[in-house]
Amino acid sequence: MHSEKIRKIYNNLTEETDSTDEIYGHLKKQILELLGEDEKRMDASEYGYYRDRLFQIASMAEESGFVRGFRYAFRLFLECMKE
């Protein structure tokens, strides 16, 4: 299926970037701010679990957004080629 090919492209691209990436840094900051007060209410193990889960969810959403954006961009490209 086309989605799997696009996901492979996404994974190849993300392997080339590191944790100093500006977008990743912004995302990390937002997640940690979101968890701000929770860190004080939870023990370290529980906080770590939820922090890691949020990063996993964000990563899955980012991948899905890439696939969707890639499809939209390709459709737009095809529409432009018709003109």
N, C-alpha and C positions, 0 to 999 in steps of 0.2 A: 504494500500500500504506500501511497505517496507520503503519508504522515511519517512513516518510519524512516524514509530517506531524509526528510526534513529534520527529524529528530537527530539523525546521525550527523547531519551538517551542524546542528546546534551543539551537540556534544563535542564535535571536533573543534568548533570555535571556542567553546568555554574551556576546553583543556589548554588552549593557548593563552588564556588570560589568567592572571593570578589574583590573589586577595588584595592587591594594591589598586585594582581597577576602581575607577571613580564611582561607577554605578553600584558595584558591589559594596563599596564603602558606605554609600548613602543608604542602601538597603539595610546593611548591618546596623547602622546608627538608628534607623527607624525602628527596627525590631527591638533593639536594646532599650530604646526610649519607651516603646510600647510595654515592655516588661518591667520598666523602672521600679514601680512600687511593689510589684510582685516578688522581686528579689528579696525584699525585706521580710515578707510574710512567709516565704518558703525556706525549707532547708536547702542546702547547696545541691543535693542530689535531685530533688524535685524540680528546682529551678533549672538545673542543667538539662533535665529531661524535656521540659517545656520549651526552653530556649532552642534546643536542638530540633525539636519537632517543628517549631515555627520556621527555622531555617530550611528544613526539608520541604515544608509546604510552600514557602516562597520560591524555592528552586523549581518545584513542580509547576507552579503557576508561571514562572518566568519561561520555562520550556514550552508550556502550552501557548503562551502569548507569542513566542517566537514562531511557532508553527502557524498560528492564526495570522500573524502579521506577514509571514512569508507567502501564505496563500493569497491574502488581500493584495499584496504587492504584485504578485504574478498576474492576478486577474486585472489589476490596473494596467500593468504592462501590456497585456493582450488587448485591452480596450484601446490603449494608445496606438498600438500597431494597426488597428482597424482604420484609424483616421487617415 
